[in-house]
Amino acid sequence: MARVETLIHKGDTVLLLKLAKEPNVGKWGLPGDVVSLGETAEAAARRGAKDHVGLDVNLEGMLDILDDIHHDGKGKVRFHNILVGYLASPRRGKVVISTEATEYKWFKAAEVRSVYATEITKLIVQKYLNRPPSRV
């Protein structure tokens, strides 16, 4: 299954959600969603941000493509998602979370390394921290 994860940043902070569904219940993660049939990954990233955190976003580029594989206790694959991580900034809207999460918080990006977050979230945030500085 193809999914998108959207790293929404504001200043030196990034928006994370405390996830309410398997396979990552209770962990901090990024807003994301499944790419629907016929939908582009970019459109899914914009829709996921709007549906899960109530924000219209400006996509600033792709950060990474990752495999997210979860096994059961016996080594059998339970979930396998191909994830595309996008970088975005809020354009308009107020954060309002969906039933996919129990709370949200703006974290300093470097702080994410030490919180109870999904490994994919940590990898995408690290890509964000390692990106070349923008030339403005």
Secondary structure, DSSP 8 states (H G I E B T S, - for coil): -EEEEEEEEETTEEEEEEE-STTSTTSEE--EEE--TT--HHHHHHHHHHHHH-EEEEEEEEEEEEEEEEE-TTS-EEEEEEEEEEEEEEEEE-----TTEEEEEEEEGGGGGGSSB-HHHHHHHHHHHHS-----
